[in-house]
Amino acid sequence: SLRSGDAAGAARDATVALSLQPAVAHSWCDRSEARWALGDLEGARADAASALALDPDAWRGHERLSTALLGLGRHAEALAAAEAAVDRRTNGPTLRARGLARLATGSLEGARAD
């Protein structure tokens, strides 16, 4: 699992889950996170987008999308995704995503606020 540091195993597990139930947004988010940990930023972005296609209100999908876009250097898009995540749920992961995106777009004060 990803918590134990096995990103490849987590990606495999999520892929198996998706093969059984491809319409579960949470599984797309899980694989997005694992792919990000493996350095596959485009794969992480694509999986987050798939999660959001299934559930546009999934805060975790927006947070995962923001993280992937930030890694890809698409800072303005990352900030928009992070804002969408915070709009849906204000918690540690969403605030962290927004803070990092704000920092990347030059808003030091905004980053500090998060």
C-alpha positions as CSV (number, residue, x, y, z in Angstrom):
1,S,0.0,0.0,0.0
2,L,1.0,3.6,-0.4
3,R,1.1,4.1,3.4
4,S,3.7,1.5,3.7
5,G,5.8,3.1,0.9
6,D,4.8,0.6,-1.8
7,A,3.6,3.0,-4.5
8,A,3.9,0.3,-7.2
9,G,1.8,-2.1,-5.2
10,A,-0.7,0.6,-4.5
11,A,-0.9,1.4,-8.2
12,R,-1.4,-2.3,-9.0
13,D,-4.1,-2.7,-6.4
14,A,-6.0,0.4,-7.7
15,T,-5.7,-0.9,-11.2
16,V,-7.2,-4.2,-10.1
17,A,-10.0,-2.4,-8.3
18,L,-10.7,-0.3,-11.5
19,S,-10.8,-3.4,-13.6
20,L,-13.6,-4.7,-11.4
21,Q,-15.5,-1.5,-10.9
22,P,-14.3,1.3,-13.2
23,A,-17.1,3.7,-12.2
24,V,-15.7,4.2,-8.7
25,A,-14.1,7.7,-8.5
26,H,-12.3,6.9,-5.2
27,S,-10.3,4.1,-7.0
28,W,-9.2,6.6,-9.7
29,C,-8.0,8.9,-6.9
30,D,-6.1,6.1,-5.3
31,R,-4.3,5.3,-8.5
32,S,-3.7,9.0,-9.2
33,E,-1.9,9.3,-5.8
34,A,0.1,6.1,-6.5
35,R,1.1,7.3,-9.9
36,W,2.2,10.6,-8.5
37,A,4.3,8.9,-6.0
38,L,5.9,6.9,-8.8
39,G,6.7,10.1,-10.7
40,D,4.1,9.5,-13.4
41,L,2.6,13.0,-13.3
42,E,0.7,12.8,-16.5
43,G,-0.9,9.4,-15.4
44,A,-1.7,11.0,-12.1
45,R,-3.4,13.9,-13.9
46,A,-5.3,11.6,-16.2
47,D,-6.6,9.4,-13.3
48,A,-7.7,12.5,-11.3
49,A,-9.6,13.7,-14.4
50,S,-11.2,10.3,-14.7
51,A,-12.3,10.5,-11.1
52,L,-13.8,14.0,-11.7
53,A,-15.6,12.8,-14.9
54,L,-17.4,10.3,-12.7
55,D,-17.9,12.6,-9.7
56,P,-17.4,16.3,-10.3
57,D,-17.9,17.1,-6.7
58,A,-15.2,14.7,-5.4
59,W,-12.9,16.9,-3.3
60,R,-10.2,14.3,-3.5
61,G,-10.3,14.3,-7.3
62,H,-9.8,18.0,-7.3
63,E,-7.0,17.8,-4.8
64,R,-5.2,15.0,-6.7
65,L,-5.6,17.0,-10.0
66,S,-4.1,20.0,-8.4
67,T,-1.1,18.0,-7.1
68,A,-0.5,16.5,-10.5
69,L,-0.8,19.8,-12.4
70,L,1.5,21.5,-9.9
71,G,4.1,18.8,-10.7
72,L,3.6,19.3,-14.4
73,G,4.3,23.0,-14.0
74,R,0.7,24.0,-14.8
75,H,0.4,26.3,-11.8
76,A,-2.7,28.4,-12.7
77,E,-4.6,25.2,-13.5
78,A,-3.3,23.6,-10.2
79,L,-4.6,26.6,-8.3
80,A,-8.0,26.4,-9.9
81,A,-8.2,22.7,-9.0
82,A,-7.1,23.4,-5.5
83,E,-9.7,26.1,-5.1
84,A,-12.4,23.6,-6.3
85,A,-11.1,21.1,-3.7
86,V,-11.3,23.6,-0.9
87,D,-14.8,24.7,-2.1
88,R,-15.9,21.1,-1.6
89,R,-14.1,20.3,1.6
90,T,-11.8,22.3,3.8
91,N,-9.3,19.9,5.3
92,G,-5.5,19.4,5.6
93,P,-5.0,17.9,2.1
94,T,-7.1,20.6,0.3
95,L,-5.5,23.5,2.2
96,R,-2.0,22.1,1.6
97,A,-2.8,21.8,-2.2
98,R,-4.1,25.3,-2.3
99,G,-1.2,26.7,-0.3
100,L,1.4,25.0,-2.6
101,A,-0.5,26.2,-5.7
102,R,-0.7,29.7,-4.4
103,L,3.0,29.7,-3.6
104,A,3.8,28.4,-7.2
105,T,1.7,31.2,-8.6
106,G,3.5,33.8,-6.6
107,S,1.0,34.4,-3.8
108,L,3.2,34.1,-0.7
109,E,0.5,35.7,1.5
110,G,-2.1,33.4,0.2
111,A,0.2,30.4,0.8
112,R,0.8,31.6,4.3
113,A,-2.9,31.8,5.0
114,D,-3.4,28.2,4.1
